[in-house]
């Protein structure tokens, strides 16, 4: 059996869309909400002949990967997050690039030699890599209108991945993948009035309208920290709202905190767009923290650690 294991955000889903358009394959889909990244352990090594892993940190899935390789399972691993030590094994094809200006879908686009480049552009926009997306879009001759449409689609797919659990999402990421992979070009999907585009657009606009009331916890020279309520809409916008804040003020780091039921916080951090590094270094200082240089997060930040977190973000980007 083949398993496709992928992050439930725009980058993870669209990376798989590109691969399965190019290489159709019957597979068992394993995914979850964006922050559910310890996914590889769900693959039962004795049942797997091959596994594709997309957009989840190798560092966070190292033990599960080693078990698969020990069982001689073939693994294609494509990612741009912290990797740690990459096993040297003839069964592992690891395409890992942690550069802050790339993402998994762009790596897959290179692997496929640009065969489904419009999908890669949508994913890059969704992962808030606007400069990389625009550069690629210009290279392939997309108009400004087409770029804007792909950006909207990428943002909406990314927005759908955020939530405490799957019940918060509008579409299960596996279902969203199956709906998207029907289209060889995302512009065709956008033009289809029966596609998920209109549904996600309406939901996104309603939720983001509420985000304007976010409480500002801290606003200093190097970072801004805002708080959202313990509500489903707030959990859904936590990532895309952070991207919006980062785009509006590219010299500052931004953190969006969402209150959890146990009064801890879920944290989404964006490095300054003009200094896309260090978000992962800040977040890994706290238990349940991780991510990549430009964007990272903490799943459960205790209230008593809030002041220390704000201090860590502020100090890091002052230096």
C-alpha positions as CSV (number, residue, x, y, z in Angstrom):
1,X,0.0,0.0,0.0
2,X,1.1,3.6,-0.7
3,X,0.6,6.3,1.8
4,X,0.4,10.1,1.1
5,X,1.2,12.0,4.3
6,X,0.8,15.8,4.1
7,X,0.2,19.0,6.0
8,X,-3.4,20.2,5.9
9,X,-2.5,23.7,4.8
10,X,-2.2,25.1,1.2
11,X,1.4,24.1,0.8
12,X,0.9,20.5,1.9
13,X,-2.3,19.9,0.0
14,X,-1.2,21.6,-3.2
15,X,2.2,19.9,-3.2
16,X,0.3,16.6,-3.3
17,X,-2.1,17.9,-6.0
18,X,0.9,18.5,-8.2
19,X,2.4,15.1,-7.6
20,X,-0.8,13.2,-8.1
21,X,-1.7,15.1,-11.3
22,X,1.7,14.1,-12.6
23,X,1.8,10.6,-11.1
24,X,-1.7,9.3,-10.3
25,X,-1.6,6.7,-7.6
26,X,-4.0,4.9,-5.3
27,X,-3.1,5.8,-1.8
28,X,-4.1,6.1,1.8
29,X,-4.3,9.8,2.7
30,X,-3.0,10.9,6.1
31,X,-3.4,14.5,7.1
32,X,-4.9,16.8,9.7
33,X,-5.2,20.4,10.8
34,X,-2.2,22.5,10.0
35,X,-0.6,22.2,13.4
36,X,-1.0,18.4,13.4
37,X,2.5,17.7,12.1
38,X,3.4,14.4,13.9
39,X,1.6,12.5,11.1
40,X,4.1,9.9,10.0
41,X,3.6,7.7,13.1
42,X,0.1,6.9,11.7
43,X,1.7,4.9,8.9
44,X,1.9,1.2,9.8
45,X,5.3,0.1,8.5
46,X,4.2,-3.5,8.0
47,X,1.4,-2.3,5.6
48,X,3.4,0.3,3.7
49,X,5.3,-0.4,0.5
50,X,6.0,3.3,-0.2
51,X,5.3,6.6,1.4
52,X,5.2,10.2,0.2
53,X,5.7,12.9,2.9
54,X,5.0,16.5,2.2
55,X,5.3,19.7,4.2
56,X,5.8,18.3,7.7
57,X,9.1,18.7,9.7
58,X,11.4,15.7,9.4
59,X,12.8,16.7,12.8
60,X,9.3,16.1,14.4
61,X,8.8,12.8,12.5
62,X,12.3,11.4,12.8
63,X,11.5,8.3,14.9
64,X,8.6,7.3,12.6
65,X,10.8,7.8,9.5
66,X,13.5,5.6,10.9
67,X,11.0,2.8,11.6
68,X,9.8,2.9,8.0
69,X,13.3,2.8,6.7
70,X,14.2,0.0,9.0
71,X,11.3,-1.9,7.4
72,X,12.7,-1.1,3.9
73,X,9.8,1.2,3.0
74,X,10.6,3.6,0.1
75,X,10.1,7.2,1.2
76,X,9.9,10.4,-0.8
77,X,10.2,13.3,1.7
78,X,9.8,16.9,0.5
79,X,9.8,19.7,3.0
80,X,11.1,23.2,4.0
81,X,10.9,23.0,7.8
82,X,13.6,22.2,10.3
83,X,14.9,18.8,9.5
84,X,17.5,17.9,12.1
85,X,19.6,15.0,11.1
86,X,18.5,13.5,7.8
87,X,19.0,9.7,7.7
88,X,21.3,8.3,5.0
89,X,19.4,5.5,3.5
90,X,19.0,4.2,0.0
91,X,15.2,3.9,0.5
92,X,14.9,7.7,1.4
93,X,14.7,10.4,-1.3
94,X,14.8,13.6,0.8
95,X,14.3,16.9,-0.9
96,X,14.7,19.3,2.0
97,X,15.4,23.0,1.6
98,X,14.9,25.3,4.6
99,X,15.5,28.6,2.7
100,X,13.0,31.1,3.9
101,X,11.9,32.0,0.3
102,X,10.8,28.5,-0.7
103,X,8.1,26.1,0.2
104,X,7.2,22.5,-0.4
105,X,5.0,23.2,-3.4
106,X,7.8,25.2,-5.1
107,X,10.2,22.2,-4.4
108,X,7.7,19.9,-6.1
109,X,7.3,22.3,-8.9
110,X,11.1,22.0,-9.5
111,X,10.8,18.3,-9.3
112,X,8.1,18.2,-11.9
113,X,9.9,20.8,-14.1
114,X,7.0,23.3,-13.9
115,X,4.3,21.0,-15.2
116,X,1.7,22.4,-12.9
117,X,3.3,25.7,-12.1
118,X,0.0,27.6,-11.5
119,X,-0.7,25.3,-8.6
120,X,2.7,26.0,-7.2
121,X,2.1,29.7,-7.5
122,X,-1.2,29.5,-5.6
123,X,0.6,27.5,-2.9
124,X,3.4,30.0,-2.5
125,X,0.9,32.8,-2.2
126,X,-1.0,30.8,0.4
127,X,2.2,30.3,2.4
128,X,2.7,34.0,2.3
129,X,5.7,33.8,0.0
130,X,4.5,36.7,-2.2
131,X,7.8,37.6,-3.7
132,X,8.6,34.1,-4.8
133,X,5.1,33.6,-6.1
134,X,5.1,36.9,-8.0
135,X,8.5,36.2,-9.5
136,X,7.4,32.7,-10.8
137,X,4.1,34.1,-12.0
138,X,5.9,36.8,-14.1
139,X,8.3,34.2,-15.5
140,X,5.4,32.2,-16.9
141,X,3.5,35.2,-18.1
142,X,0.5,35.4,-15.8
143,X,-1.5,38.6,-15.8
144,X,-2.0,40.7,-12.7
145,X,-5.6,39.5,-12.5
146,X,-4.6,35.9,-12.8
147,X,-2.0,36.4,-10.0
148,X,-4.6,38.0,-7.8
149,X,-7.0,35.0,-8.3
150,X,-4.3,32.5,-7.5
151,X,-3.3,34.5,-4.4
152,X,-6.9,34.5,-3.2
153,X,-7.2,30.7,-3.8
154,X,-3.9,30.0,-2.0
155,X,-4.9,32.2,1.0
156,X,-8.4,30.5,1.2
157,X,-6.9,27.0,1.1
158,X,-4.4,27.9,3.8
159,X,-7.1,29.5,5.9
160,X,-9.1,26.2,5.8
161,X,-6.2,24.4,7.5
162,X,-6.3,26.3,10.8
163,X,-8.2,25.0,13.7
164,X,-8.0,23.3,17.1
165,X,-9.4,20.2,15.5
166,X,-11.0,19.0,12.3
167,X,-14.4,20.2,13.5
168,X,-13.2,23.8,13.2
169,X,-12.5,23.4,9.5
170,X,-14.9,24.0,6.6
171,X,-13.4,21.0,4.7
172,X,-11.3,18.1,5.9
173,X,-7.9,18.5,4.2
174,X,-8.2,15.1,2.6
175,X,-11.6,16.0,1.1
176,X,-10.2,19.4,0.0
177,X,-7.4,17.6,-1.8
178,X,-9.8,15.3,-3.6
179,X,-11.8,18.3,-4.8
180,X,-8.7,20.2,-6.0
181,X,-7.0,17.4,-7.8
182,X,-9.8,17.3,-10.3
183,X,-8.4,20.4,-11.9
184,X,-5.2,20.5,-13.8
185,X,-5.1,24.3,-13.6
186,X,-6.3,26.2,-10.5
187,X,-7.6,29.0,-12.7
188,X,-10.2,26.4,-14.1
189,X,-11.2,25.7,-10.5
190,X,-11.7,29.4,-9.7
191,X,-13.8,29.8,-12.8
192,X,-16.1,26.9,-11.8
193,X,-19.0,28.3,-9.8
194,X,-19.6,24.8,-8.3
195,X,-16.1,24.5,-6.9
196,X,-14.9,25.1,-3.3
197,X,-13.5,28.6,-4.2
198,X,-16.8,30.5,-3.6
199,X,-17.5,28.7,-0.4
200,X,-14.1,29.4,1.1
201,X,-14.1,32.9,-0.1
202,X,-17.4,33.7,1.7
203,X,-16.3,32.0,4.9
204,X,-12.9,33.7,4.8
205,X,-14.3,37.2,4.4
206,X,-16.8,36.7,7.3
207,X,-14.1,35.4,9.7
208,X,-11.5,38.0,8.8
209,X,-14.1,40.8,9.3
210,X,-14.2,39.7,13.0
211,X,-10.4,39.7,13.4
212,X,-10.3,43.5,13.3
213,X,-11.4,43.5,16.9
214,X,-8.3,41.6,18.1
215,X,-6.9,42.8,21.4
216,X,-3.4,44.2,21.1
217,X,-1.3,42.8,24.0
218,X,2.0,44.4,23.0
219,X,3.2,46.7,20.3
220,X,6.9,47.6,20.4
221,X,9.6,48.6,18.0
222,X,10.4,45.1,16.9
223,X,7.1,43.1,17.3
224,X,3.4,43.2,17.7
225,X,1.3,40.7,19.7
226,X,-2.4,40.3,19.4
227,X,-5.0,38.1,21.1
228,X,-8.0,36.3,19.6
229,X,-10.9,34.7,21.5
230,X,-11.5,31.0,22.1
231,X,-13.9,30.7,19.2
232,X,-13.8,28.6,16.0
233,X,-13.6,31.6,13.7
234,X,-10.6,32.9,15.6
235,X,-8.8,29.7,15.3
236,X,-9.5,29.6,11.6
237,X,-8.0,33.0,10.9
238,X,-5.0,32.8,13.3
239,X,-2.5,32.0,10.5
240,X,-3.9,34.2,7.7
241,X,-4.4,37.1,10.1
242,X,-0.8,36.9,11.1
243,X,0.2,37.0,7.4
244,X,-2.0,40.0,6.8
245,X,-0.4,41.8,9.8
246,X,3.1,40.9,8.5
247,X,2.3,42.2,5.0
248,X,1.0,45.5,6.4
249,X,4.2,46.1,8.5
250,X,7.1,44.2,7.0
251,X,9.7,45.5,9.4
252,X,8.1,44.0,12.5
253,X,7.6,40.4,13.8
254,X,4.0,39.5,14.6
255,X,2.4,37.0,16.9
256,X,-1.2,36.0,16.9
257,X,-2.4,34.3,20.1
258,X,-5.6,32.4,20.3
259,X,-7.0,31.5,23.7
260,X,-7.5,27.8,24.4
261,X,-10.2,26.2,26.6
262,X,-7.6,25.5,29.3
263,X,-6.6,29.2,29.2
264,X,-3.3,28.5,27.5
265,X,-2.5,30.1,24.1
266,X,-2.0,28.7,20.6
267,X,0.6,31.0,19.1
268,X,1.3,31.8,15.4
269,X,4.5,33.8,14.8
270,X,5.6,35.6,11.6
271,X,9.1,36.9,11.2
272,X,9.4,40.4,9.7
273,X,9.0,40.1,5.9
274,X,12.2,42.2,5.5
275,X,14.1,39.8,7.8
276,X,12.6,36.3,7.3
277,X,14.5,34.4,9.9
278,X,14.3,33.3,13.5
279,X,10.6,32.5,14.0
280,X,11.5,28.8,14.6
281,X,14.4,29.8,16.9
282,X,12.0,31.8,19.1
283,X,9.3,29.2,19.2
284,X,11.4,26.1,20.0
285,X,12.5,27.8,23.2
286,X,9.0,26.8,24.5
287,X,7.6,23.3,24.7
288,X,5.3,22.4,21.7
289,X,7.0,25.1,19.6
290,X,8.4,24.6,16.1
291,X,8.1,25.7,12.5
292,X,10.4,27.3,10.0
293,X,12.5,30.5,9.8
294,X,9.8,32.8,8.4
295,X,6.8,31.3,10.2
296,X,6.5,29.2,13.3
297,X,4.1,28.5,16.2
298,X,3.5,27.1,19.7
299,X,0.6,24.7,20.3
300,X,0.2,25.3,24.0
301,X,1.8,28.3,25.7
302,X,0.9,28.5,29.4
303,X,-0.4,31.9,30.6
304,X,2.5,32.2,33.0
305,X,4.9,32.0,30.1
306,X,3.2,34.8,28.1
307,X,5.5,37.6,29.4
308,X,8.6,35.4,28.7
309,X,7.4,34.7,25.2
310,X,6.7,38.4,24.4
311,X,10.2,39.2,25.8
312,X,11.8,36.5,23.6
313,X,10.2,37.7,20.4
314,X,10.8,41.4,21.1
315,X,14.5,40.8,22.1
316,X,15.2,38.5,19.2
317,X,14.2,41.0,16.6
318,X,15.9,44.0,18.3
319,X,19.3,42.4,17.8
